[in-house]
């Protein structure tokens, strides 16, 4: 192969790599969807309570694009606490509870704090690692007894280049959905709420 052809192939290969990595410098507005699958049941027996979700994250920034870097920010314009609350209310209704969104009225309240929804990257042995993590802290009281539990959702994937926006969204959505589903399916919390 002539040198001119080798130079052209090398140049085109470099251009493709730079083009793929270039999106790591473009900010991303992620669309968050909290969609846990919940099996319908009657274990709630119509017990009424309200669900309140508070956003306690230290920053509304979800992370940064790129691998092992702090390039362009990943953010969301959505109210993630409302998305989690709506998913929890719908999930508990499927479980047979009379769950409603908390509007400040007196009565039994399940308070959930969103303490983390985070996207991070790292480099290990020439491979990029992408990690997302969601943390929900649920608290409720009944007859002077307190129930409190932390629920996690995590995703981890390896990559050669900076992931595209759709991959970032998928990983964030899977983490927050997993944490929400863990909360909805916790048998100890279900028993506590239903009694």
C-alpha positions in Angstrom: 0.0 0.0 0.0 1.5 3.4 -1.0 2.5 5.8 1.8 -0.1 8.3 0.6 -2.9 5.7 1.1 -1.6 4.8 4.6 -1.5 8.5 5.5 -5.1 8.9 4.2 -6.3 5.9 6.2 -4.5 7.1 9.3 -6.0 10.6 8.9 -9.5 9.2 8.4 -9.2 6.9 11.4 -8.1 9.8 13.6 -11.0 12.0 12.3 -13.5 9.2 13.2 -12.0 8.9 16.7 -12.0 12.7 17.3 -15.6 12.9 15.9 -16.7 10.2 18.3 -14.9 11.8 21.3 -16.1 15.3 20.3 -19.6 14.7 21.7 -17.9 14.4 25.1 -17.5 18.2 25.1 -21.1 18.9 24.3 -23.4 19.5 27.3 -26.3 17.1 27.6 -29.8 17.6 28.9 -30.9 14.1 30.0 -34.5 13.0 29.9 -35.1 11.1 33.1 -37.8 8.4 33.2 -38.7 6.5 36.3 -40.6 3.4 35.2 -40.4 0.4 37.6 -42.5 -2.6 36.6 -44.7 -3.5 39.6 -46.8 -6.7 39.8 -50.4 -5.9 40.8 -51.5 -7.2 44.2 -54.0 -6.6 47.0 -51.5 -6.6 49.9 -52.2 -2.9 50.5 -55.8 -3.6 51.5 -56.8 0.0 50.7 -54.7 1.5 53.4 -54.3 5.3 52.8 -51.1 7.2 53.0 -49.4 10.1 51.2 -46.0 10.0 49.4 -43.6 12.9 49.6 -40.3 13.0 47.7 -37.7 15.5 48.6 -34.7 16.3 46.4 -31.7 16.3 48.8 -28.9 16.0 46.2 -25.9 18.3 46.8 -26.0 19.3 43.2 -28.6 19.1 40.4 -25.7 18.3 38.0 -25.9 14.6 37.2 -22.3 14.2 36.0 -19.9 15.0 33.2 -19.5 13.6 29.7 -16.3 11.9 28.6 -14.3 9.0 30.1 -12.3 9.8 33.2 -12.8 13.5 32.6 -14.8 16.5 33.7 -15.9 17.7 30.3 -19.4 19.0 29.5 -22.1 18.7 32.2 -25.0 16.3 32.2 -28.1 18.0 33.6 -31.9 17.6 33.6 -34.5 20.3 33.4 -37.1 17.9 34.9 -38.2 17.8 38.6 -36.8 14.4 39.4 -38.4 14.3 42.8 -41.9 14.6 41.2 -41.0 11.8 38.7 -40.0 9.5 41.6 -43.1 10.5 43.6 -45.5 9.8 40.7 -43.8 6.4 40.1 -44.1 5.5 43.8 -47.8 6.5 44.0 -48.7 4.5 40.8 -46.7 1.5 42.1 -48.4 1.5 45.5 -51.8 1.8 43.9 -51.0 -1.3 41.9 -50.1 -2.9 45.2 -53.6 -2.2 46.5 -52.8 0.8 48.6 -54.8 4.1 48.5 -51.6 6.1 47.9 -51.7 9.8 47.0 -49.2 12.6 46.4 -48.5 14.5 49.6 -50.0 18.0 49.5 -49.4 19.0 53.1 -52.5 17.4 54.6 -52.2 15.7 58.0 -52.1 11.9 58.0 -49.7 9.1 57.3 -46.8 10.1 55.1 -44.0 8.1 53.4 -41.2 10.5 53.0 -38.5 9.6 50.4 -35.3 11.6 50.0 -33.5 11.5 46.7 -29.9 11.9 48.0 -28.1 10.9 44.9 -28.5 10.5 41.1 -25.0 10.5 39.7 -23.1 9.6 36.5 -19.4 9.0 36.9 -16.6 7.6 34.7 -13.2 6.2 35.2 -10.3 4.6 33.3 -9.1 1.1 34.3 -6.4 -0.7 32.2 -7.2 1.2 29.0 -10.9 0.6 29.3 -13.4 3.3 30.3 -15.9 2.5 33.1 -19.2 4.3 33.2 -21.2 4.1 36.5 -24.6 5.5 37.5 -26.0 5.4 41.0 -29.3 6.5 42.6 -29.9 6.5 46.3 -33.4 6.9 48.0 -33.9 7.1 51.7 -37.4 6.2 52.8 -38.9 7.1 56.3 -42.3 6.7 57.7 -43.8 6.6 61.2 -46.7 4.6 62.7 -47.8 4.6 66.4 -44.5 6.1 67.4 -42.5 3.5 65.6 -40.1 4.7 62.8 -39.3 2.8 59.7 -36.2 3.9 57.7 -34.3 2.2 54.9 -31.9 3.2 52.1 -32.5 1.8 48.5 -29.9 1.8 45.8 -29.8 1.5 42.1 -26.6 1.0 40.2 -25.4 0.4 36.7 -21.8 -0.1 35.4 -20.6 -0.6 31.9 -17.2 -0.7 30.2 -16.6 1.4 27.1 -13.8 2.3 24.7 -15.0 5.8 24.0 -17.2 8.4 25.6 -20.8 7.1 25.6 -23.4 8.8 23.5 -26.3 10.8 25.1 -28.8 7.9 24.7 -26.4 5.5 26.6 -26.0 8.1 29.4 -29.8 8.5 29.7 -30.4 4.8 29.7 -27.9 4.2 32.5 -29.3 7.1 34.6 -32.8 5.9 34.1 -31.9 2.3 34.9 -30.3 3.4 38.2 -33.2 5.6 39.4 -35.8 3.0 38.3 -33.9 0.2 40.1 -33.8 2.2 43.4 -37.5 3.1 43.0 -38.4 -0.6 42.3 -36.4 -1.8 45.3 -38.3 0.6 47.5 -41.7 -0.5 46.1 -40.9 -4.2 46.5 -39.4 -4.1 50.0 -41.5 -6.6 51.9 -40.7 -5.0 55.3 -41.9 -1.6 54.2 -45.0 -3.1 52.5 -45.9 -4.9 55.8 -45.3 -1.7 57.8 -47.4 0.4 55.5 -50.2 -2.2 55.3 -50.6 -2.8 59.1 
